[in-house]
Amino acid sequence: MTSPAGIRTTAERTVTARKTTARGRTRPSRSLENSLLGGLGPGALVAGMDEVGRGALAGPVTVGVAVVTEQTSRRMPPGLADSKLLTPQARQDLVSPVRRWCTGWAVGHADPDEIDELGIIAALRLAGRRALADLAAAGLSPGVIILDGVHDWLSEPAQGELFAPEPPLVRVPGTDLEPVVPPVRTQVKADMTSAVVAAASVLAKVERDAIMVDLDAEHPEYCWAANKGYSSAEHIAALREHGACALHRRSWHLPGIGDELGVRVGDDDDADVEVIVHASGEVGFGAAEAALDPDGGELGSDDHEPHTPDAADLFGAYGDAPYAVSAEEVGAALEPAGVVGRPRGQGMMVP
């Protein structure tokens, strides 16, 4: 398949930047948090939030949140970094130091049934609000949240989501109150540059990984202890042999089950488009997975394999914001490759 002009260059720049960060051992800092705290006044709290599991085929999507104040120690836990740049053991070793360092923290989840019912964006929002509810139960109410990426999936869409199912109501434990969602500050690669977001990233990743290891005991055929629900070769082979189980995201067309796969690129008014990719083998799945998890394979981790080159070619231009593009923008970008864009429900066809 011919790549849209310029998309490979964008993807290669992203990969190069990540490798440079890993080699240079760049550490996150408190600069952004301190700047925001200075504008909020005495006693203010700033939270960092990050998600994990968005591009997995099975298991929950998980959102971590960590909180700092002006009194939080300037001495960050040694080795703190974006969870994707750490080995599994390094992440595990950071959990206790990160929890001690933060003023507060919480982790929320949305399960596969909720992802299937609500769509991935609304499921992310649900998991994030569950984490905020646990913070509120501990008496912590951040004045602002730093959210990794460029798309604010935590706040309610300004115009609502037409025909969207009603999500479960989230209450602060022990009360009838809903958690307050503070203003959101999006920041590209905040998990690399912001200490509080890196902390949230580590806590979310370790907790979700532990869930997938536990679930592996119920379904060892899918090798979830190793792949954490992502699209490893063993996972795809098991899907081909055994089919999907109740813990898979069955609203998605999963690799190894037929040769058609479809996945939602977005669930808000700015990204209301569905992509259907017809392809032989598993090449097509790489593109769909990239739409959901554009960062690709995790450096320093064997959790899942990197995306195929076709995935980077097709979706690399959208960086961290596959959900923030409109149907028109997707169609315009893919047209040079011979991909025809149509509204949700009609799909896109790759000749």
C-alpha positions, 0 to 999 in steps of 0.5 A: 500500500502506498503511504500518504505523503509525509506520514512516514516522516512524521512517524520516524520523527516520533520514534527517533525522539523516543529513542533519543529520550531513552538514550539520553536518560532525560528525566521528567521535572516539576517545571509544569506542575510548579508553574500551575501551582503558582497560578492557583494559590496557597494549598492548591493541588495539581494532578497528573493523569495518564492511561494504559491499555487503550490499544489492547485487545483484552482487559480493562483500560486503566487511568492513573492519577497522581497529585502534588502540592507546593509541599511535595518533595522536590526530590523525585523518586530516583529513576522516575520516567514514563512507564513505557521507557522502563522495564517491568521490574523498574516499574514495579520497584518505583511503585512504593517510592512514587506512592510515598512521594505523591500527596495522593494517587488513585487508579480507575478502570473500565472493563471490556464490556464497558468499552464495548458498550460506550466506546473507547473514549467514553470508557477512558472518561469513565475510568478517569472519573473513577480515579477522581472519585477515589481521590475525592474520597481521600479529601483531595480535589485538584485545581487542574489536571495535566493530561498526557496528549493533545486530546482532552478525553476526560472532560464532557464533550461540549456538545455531548455525544449524539446517540451515545449510551448513558455511562454508569454514574460515578459517585465518590465512595461513601457519598451521593456526590459525583467527582468534580472534574477540574480544568484540564491542561493537555500536554504532548509527551507529558508522561516524559516531561512531567513528574506527576504524569510520569508517576501516574503512568507508572501506577496505572501500568503496574496495576493493569499489568497485575490484572492481566497476569491474574486473568492469565490464570483464567485463560492461559491460552492467550498468554496475557501474563506476557502480552498484557492483552496486546497483539503479540503473535501468540495472542493472535494465534490463540484468537485464531485457534480459540476465538475471543472470550468474554474478556476481549473487546468483542465490539472490535474485529479482532486479528486472527478472527476473519480478515476484516477488522474495524475499529473506532478512531474516535467517539466525540464530535470531532472524530466521528469516523469508523475505519474498516480495513480489509487486508490479508494477514495481520498487516491491517490490524497494525493500522487499526491498533495504531489508531488506538495506541499510536505510541506503538510498542513500549521501549524496555518492555516485552508487553507487545510487539511494535506496530507494522510499518504500514501502521506508522505510514497510515496513522503516524501523522496524527501523533497522540491525537487519533481521536481529535481528527474529523472524518474530513481530515482522515479522508483527506490524509488517506485519499493519496493512499487510495483509501476512501473515507465515508461517515461512521457505519459505512467504513473505509475501504483499502483497495 
